[in-house]
Amino acid sequence: MNIGMIGLGQMGWNMAKNLSAAGYSVLGFDPRPDSRERMAQIEVKAAASPAELAAAADAAVLMVLNTDQAETAVWGENGFAAGADKNTTLIIMSSLSPVYVRELAARAAGKFQVLDAPVSGGVEGARAASLTIMASGPLALQQTLLPVLQAMGKNVINVGADVGLGATMKTINQAMLFAALASASEMVVAGVKAGLDPDTIIKVIGISSGSSWALVHRVPLAWQTDYASGATLAIAAKDMRSAMALANDLGTSATIASEVLRLVDIGMARHQGQGDDPLMVEIIEQLSHFYIKAHREQTRS
């Protein structure tokens, strides 16, 4: 089976690498100038456009940042739709809003097939092929592409037959992740300011009832890697807006999500839209007038 990968950032590159290692013939497209050289490192052939990729692939993974990039990659000039046919499947693994995913599938009707299959696990999971994949769409299509998904993820879960349910699951997951990150950041900053060692906080809470993936895998990067994780704050901003739009559309409460989005926007403004998601810790540090890494360095000197 020939598999395409549209978008070879940190997530897509690792996912393409795992597909290639699993024995699939992989064709990639990414507009960045160095992409062809990077693809060659993992035995992925480079396509000149998403249309060329679609014409050669049985299925193609879409792994782009946002709806603007998705719109260009799928429906733009020489986009995926221009080269696909009714037997070609677009696997949407990007974190996109449920509304957009449903609209994309409706526009694709009769032109190509769509499987909605966003992922969780971050760059670490993409690298280790241990992603959780939230698949929605026709069951027969899910079953046909299950081996492809399993080459990239450890847990492939059918969340429904309707395209858009995968995106919904991903959206609520992201809102919970960043809410946990904000809460953990607040309390770790408070704990360190009170006199606790930050690594000890992570050790103790990490095996206690207050633990979360965000606490263990993101908060410590504030002082271990200078807020670098490979997962951007811009993604947090996009995902929290999707969560707010979902809640508003459904008429459900989003009080906590709203406050998390406010904090993310503070960080986005402070860093001109750049930087990684552990900057959530820095946002709390800034508001608290207390920086963990500087405190550690001062107490050790």
Secondary structure, DSSP 8 states (H G I E B T S, - for coil): -EEEEE--SHHHHHHHHHHHHTT-EEEEE--STTHHHHHHTTT-EE-SSHHHHHHH-SEEEE--SSHHHHHHHHHSTT-HHHH--TT-EEEE-S---HHHHHHHHHHHTTT-EEEE--EESHHHHHHHT-EEEEEES-HHHHHHHHHHHHTTEEEEEEEESSTTHHHHHHHHHHHHHHHHHHHHHHHHHHHHHHT--HHHHHHHHTTSTT--HHHHHTTTHHHHSSS--SSBHHHHHHHHHHHHHHHHHHT---HHHHHHHHHHHHHHHHTTT-SBTTHHHHHHHHHHT--HHHHHHHHH-
